[in-house]
Amino acid sequence: MRTYILDAYNVIFSIKELERHTELSLESARDALFHFCDAFLEARKDTRKIHIVFDGKSEYAHLTNDSYGRINVLYTATGESADDAIIGILGEMKSLKNCYVVSNDNYVRNHARVYGVHRMSVAEFETLRYAKNRPFAVSAEMELSQSDAIRITEEYKKHLNL
């Protein structure tokens, strides 16, 4: 069973269906993302949990971190980015084998690589919603060669002093 960790605003602003809601309000866009994830879970029975991580600001203090069935919502503390919260979640997870980080942000994707986690673009995630449990195959052009991935990961680990 898969677990997805979503860089929430990155997802909202990368999917036109969700981005349109920002014209009304961010609250509308967040609600649209929750509904999107509900539909995703309905279509994808191979998914255990979706973690949605939002950048926090004091204006969101009234919003609580909560779980709604298989959807877990996290609003970061003021001054803490969703990117860093996602990396923190990865560091705390017991098993990363079937974990997928969904973001187009290179900072998030590079850190996910260091943790050995699957990285998925927002477009790939959006496509999966309509795949109705078909296995997801990564195309050759979407991934680095194994030797390049190992080399880049090792260099990045050194950069992070890991």
MOSULGI-V719284 format. One record per helix or strand. SS is the DSSP state (helix for helix, strand for strand). FROM is the first residue (numbers start at 1). TO is the last residue. If there is no record, write none. Layout:
SS & FROM & TO
SS & FROM & TO
This chain:
strand & 2 & 7
helix & 8 & 12
helix & 16 & 23
helix & 26 & 43
strand & 47 & 54
helix & 58 & 60
strand & 66 & 68
strand & 71 & 75
helix & 82 & 92
strand & 99 & 102
helix & 106 & 114
strand & 118 & 120
helix & 122 & 129
helix & 140 & 142
helix & 146 & 159
